Amino acid sequence: MLYEELQIKLLKLLRGSWDRVISLDMETHVLDPSHFLKGERILSISLARRTSRNFMEEDGIEIITLFLDKEDDDSEKELLKSLNRKLSAIKPLGVIGYGLRQYDIPLLIMKKQHYKLLLWNLIDMTESAVHIDLYHLLKYKGYKKLDQALSSQEFACLPLKRTRDILPTDRTKKGEEVYRLWKENREELKKYAEGEVHDILLIAEKLAFGEPSDNDGR
């Protein structure tokens, strides 16, 4: 069995509890791009999950975005606590993301440990839930970047939001623009982030469950 086959099998295994599968994305302020996973400030956390049984459709998706209030440790701790409260209502069995294993999950674990927060729902999500990273699944299919998958014929049948053009593609410039939007235009940052988790969820459904025409709601 190939690694990508295992990931698809795990997604299919979660089909019966798909309302407990979330798509996760975080936007951060990186003080120094050369210091990966060191000193970042979490600016926003977005979650998407399907509340209906109609896979690969635009309707029936709940999306939540939480913002850092102020640029200080107390606000970041409150952001993590708010995430923990949201997770308590979902109790996610699976988490899907792009770069999830490389960045989002490690960063959440590091923040929780740094602040010495005993947040059980966050602990369950980062340590017990199944983590599916679309970076790897899409790479095996020949997509080096998420943008390539979003614009491909393979996923053209999906009602994707494709909000990635809100931010620059250059990594440094993207980070600067995320920080500017957090300070000056959070609605625009929310639009970007919620489009991201929306599209990641739909792509995962397509990879696991087939064409929209094959969707039988079971």
Secondary structure, 3 states (H helix, E strand, C coil): CCHHHHHHHHHHHCHHHHHHEEEEEEEEECCCCCCCCCCCEEEEEEEEEECCCCCCCCCCEEEEEEECCCCCHHHHHHHHHHHHHHHHHHCCCEEEECCHHHHHHHHHHHHHHHCCCCCHHHHHHHHCCEEEEHHHHHHHCCCCCHHHHHCCCCCCCCCCCCCHHHCCCCHHHHHHHHHHHHHHCHHHHHHHHHHHHHHHHHHHHHHHHCCHHHCCCC
